[in-house]
Amino acid sequence: MTRIPYADPATLSEPTQRALAAVPPLNVFRLLAVADAAFPAFLRFTGGLWNDAELSPRRRELVILHVARLTDAEYEWHQHVAVGQLCGISEAEIDAIGAGRVDAEPFGADDRVLFALTEVVVRRERAGDELLAAARRALTDRELVEVHLVIAMYAGLAAMMTNLDLDLDEQLGAELLGSRDGAPQLGERLGPDA
């Protein structure tokens, strides 16, 4: 059971109520909405990384799943397995990430660089010159910055989920997300003032 109560929509500001209504009815959003003033802006930021990033949805989900495994974030893993599958991540790849086998098959060289960078950032270390050069060969500069933002955001979410004992919901995230060209979208109904 969560260590603090989930947000009561009746007590939230109008922008937060609208933002909460625009996302799947998941415990993670109910808990994040407790931070009333920050919640709508957080969703716009997250939506930008989901809907408008140059980083592919598949790469984003590889990073999120690896962050979840590295941080033992059960909720994050539980929800993002289904999202990852929607983004083209195979069951064999999900099993390999879950087992910590990210430095060999079934992953290609670019994916392995992505995993190595993710691990360095989660550990709050500075990437060595060789790793950064490999990352710059695998990613554009924009994707490289976006990867850092995704890692930071999902590591922070993992800490919140773990420290506050976020209750698992059904694996609904993937089914309830919007879709554009087969890629899951987040918060598309959020207006500029949400």
C-alpha positions as CSV (number, residue, x, y, z in Angstrom):
1,M,0.0,0.0,0.0
2,T,1.3,3.4,-0.9
3,R,2.9,5.3,2.0
4,I,1.0,8.5,1.2
5,P,-2.6,9.0,-0.1
6,Y,-3.2,9.3,-3.8
7,A,-4.5,12.7,-5.0
8,D,-8.2,13.4,-4.5
9,P,-9.3,15.0,-7.7
10,A,-11.8,17.2,-5.9
11,T,-9.0,18.9,-4.0
12,L,-6.9,19.6,-7.0
13,S,-6.6,22.8,-9.1
14,E,-8.5,22.9,-12.3
15,P,-5.4,22.6,-14.5
16,T,-4.4,19.5,-12.6
17,Q,-7.8,18.0,-12.8
18,R,-7.8,18.5,-16.6
19,A,-4.3,17.0,-16.8
20,L,-5.3,14.0,-14.7
21,A,-8.3,13.4,-16.9
22,A,-6.2,13.4,-20.0
23,V,-3.9,10.4,-19.0
24,P,-4.7,6.8,-18.3
25,P,-6.2,6.1,-14.8
26,L,-3.0,4.7,-13.4
27,N,-1.7,5.0,-9.8
28,V,1.5,6.7,-11.0
29,F,-0.5,9.6,-12.3
30,R,-2.7,9.7,-9.2
31,L,0.4,9.9,-7.1
32,L,2.2,12.5,-9.2
33,A,-0.9,14.6,-9.1
34,V,-0.3,15.1,-5.4
35,A,2.3,17.6,-6.6
36,D,-0.6,19.7,-7.9
37,A,1.3,22.8,-9.3
38,A,3.9,20.7,-11.0
39,F,1.8,17.9,-12.4
40,P,0.5,19.6,-15.6
41,A,4.0,20.9,-16.5
42,F,5.5,17.5,-15.8
43,L,3.0,15.9,-18.2
44,R,3.8,18.4,-20.9
45,F,7.5,17.7,-20.4
46,T,6.9,14.0,-20.5
47,G,4.6,14.3,-23.5
48,G,7.4,16.2,-25.4
49,L,9.8,13.3,-24.8
50,W,7.1,10.8,-25.9
51,N,5.4,12.6,-28.7
52,D,7.9,15.0,-30.2
53,A,11.4,13.6,-29.6
54,E,13.8,12.6,-32.3
55,L,14.7,9.6,-30.1
56,S,12.7,6.6,-31.4
57,P,9.9,5.1,-29.1
58,R,11.8,1.8,-29.3
59,R,15.0,3.3,-28.0
60,R,13.1,5.3,-25.3
61,E,11.5,2.1,-24.0
62,L,14.8,0.2,-24.1
63,V,16.2,2.9,-21.8
64,I,13.1,3.0,-19.5
65,L,13.2,-0.8,-19.1
66,H,16.9,-0.7,-18.3
67,V,16.4,2.1,-15.8
68,A,13.6,0.1,-14.2
69,R,15.8,-3.0,-13.9
70,L,18.8,-1.1,-12.6
71,T,16.7,0.7,-9.9
72,D,14.5,-2.3,-9.1
73,A,11.4,-0.3,-9.9
74,E,8.8,-3.0,-10.1
75,Y,6.0,-0.6,-11.1
76,E,8.0,1.0,-13.9
77,W,9.0,-2.4,-15.3
78,H,5.5,-3.8,-15.0
79,Q,3.9,-0.9,-17.1
80,H,6.7,-0.5,-19.6
81,V,7.0,-4.1,-20.7
82,A,3.7,-3.7,-22.5
83,V,4.6,-0.3,-23.9
84,G,8.0,-1.6,-25.0
85,Q,6.3,-4.5,-26.9
86,L,4.1,-1.9,-28.7
87,C,7.3,-0.1,-29.7
88,G,8.8,-3.2,-31.3
89,I,10.8,-4.7,-28.4
90,S,10.7,-8.5,-28.6
91,E,10.0,-10.8,-25.7
92,A,13.6,-12.1,-26.0
93,E,14.9,-8.6,-25.6
94,I,12.7,-7.9,-22.6
95,D,13.8,-11.1,-21.0
96,A,17.5,-10.2,-21.6
97,I,17.0,-6.7,-20.1
98,G,15.2,-8.3,-17.1
99,A,18.1,-10.7,-16.6
100,G,20.7,-7.9,-17.0
101,R,22.1,-9.4,-20.2
102,V,22.3,-6.2,-22.2
103,D,25.9,-6.5,-23.5
104,A,25.3,-9.3,-26.1
105,E,22.7,-10.8,-28.3
106,P,19.9,-10.2,-29.0
107,F,21.1,-6.6,-29.0
108,G,23.1,-4.8,-31.7
109,A,26.1,-2.6,-31.0
110,D,24.0,0.7,-30.9
111,D,21.6,-0.8,-28.4
112,R,24.5,-2.0,-26.2
113,V,26.0,1.6,-26.3
114,L,22.6,2.9,-25.2
115,F,22.5,0.4,-22.3
116,A,26.0,1.3,-21.2
117,L,25.3,5.0,-21.2
118,T,22.1,4.4,-19.3
119,E,23.9,2.5,-16.6
120,V,26.6,5.2,-16.3
121,V,23.9,8.0,-15.9
122,V,21.9,6.0,-13.4
123,R,25.0,5.5,-11.3
124,R,25.5,9.3,-11.6
125,E,28.9,8.9,-13.2
126,R,30.6,10.7,-16.0
127,A,30.7,8.8,-19.3
128,G,34.3,8.1,-20.5
129,D,35.4,9.6,-23.8
130,E,35.2,6.2,-25.5
131,L,31.6,5.6,-24.4
132,L,30.6,9.1,-25.3
133,A,32.2,8.9,-28.8
134,A,30.3,5.6,-29.3
135,A,27.0,7.2,-28.2
136,R,27.6,10.1,-30.6
137,R,28.1,7.6,-33.4
138,A,24.8,5.8,-32.5
139,L,22.7,8.9,-31.7
140,T,22.4,12.4,-33.0
141,D,23.3,15.2,-30.6
142,R,19.5,15.8,-30.0
143,E,18.9,12.2,-29.3
144,L,21.8,12.1,-26.9
145,V,20.4,15.0,-24.9
146,E,16.9,13.4,-25.1
147,V,18.3,10.1,-23.8
148,H,19.8,11.9,-20.8
149,L,16.4,13.5,-20.1
150,V,14.6,10.2,-20.3
151,I,17.1,8.5,-18.0
152,A,16.9,11.3,-15.5
153,M,13.1,11.4,-15.5
154,Y,12.6,7.7,-15.2
155,A,15.3,7.2,-12.6
156,G,13.5,9.9,-10.6
157,L,10.2,8.3,-11.1
158,A,11.6,5.0,-10.1
159,A,12.9,6.5,-6.8
160,M,9.4,8.0,-6.1
161,M,7.6,4.7,-7.0
162,T,10.0,2.7,-4.8
163,N,10.2,5.1,-1.8
164,L,6.5,5.7,-1.7
165,D,5.5,2.0,-2.3
166,L,3.4,2.7,-5.4
167,D,0.7,0.1,-5.7
168,L,0.8,-2.0,-8.9
169,D,-2.2,-1.5,-11.2
170,E,-3.2,-3.7,-14.0
171,Q,-0.9,-3.5,-17.0
172,L,-3.1,-0.8,-18.6
173,G,-0.6,1.8,-19.7
174,A,0.0,0.5,-23.2
175,E,-3.7,-0.1,-23.9
176,L,-4.8,3.3,-22.8
177,L,-2.2,5.4,-24.5
178,G,-3.0,7.2,-27.7
179,S,-1.1,6.2,-30.8
180,R,0.4,7.9,-33.8
181,D,1.9,5.7,-36.5
182,G,1.8,2.7,-34.2
183,A,3.9,4.5,-31.5
184,P,2.3,5.2,-28.1
185,Q,1.6,8.9,-27.4
186,L,1.2,10.5,-24.0
187,G,-1.0,13.4,-23.0
188,E,-2.0,14.6,-26.4
189,R,-5.2,16.0,-25.0
190,L,-3.4,18.3,-22.7
191,G,-4.0,21.9,-23.6
192,P,-1.5,24.7,-23.3
193,D,-2.8,25.7,-19.9
194,A,-3.1,22.2,-18.6
